[in-house]
């Protein structure tokens, strides 16, 4: 299993960002996929999950209405569109094959600051 996240960076409050996760080494199109994050000094937090065919999506209350998860199974890629970001969204973001984040990539840092 290989998961490689990208797209993080510094963004101002209220801004937008799109994260990507390139997956390989497993049957991506057959699996639910997850985004989790870890803020400085805190534990892993589940953010979102998406069904294998993209038909169902779920979000943590903290990001509902602002973040959108999607996937392109032809490209083995998972996405997270982040809109109206807040300072409390600052964290390392990981894509994972399980909701607990036990199997995840190396992460991409998102910093929300003016």
Helices and strands as residue ranges (DSSP letters): E 2-6, E 9-11, E 17-24, G 28-30, E 33-38, E 44-50, E 57-59, E 67-72, E 77-82, G 87-89, E 91-96, E 108-112
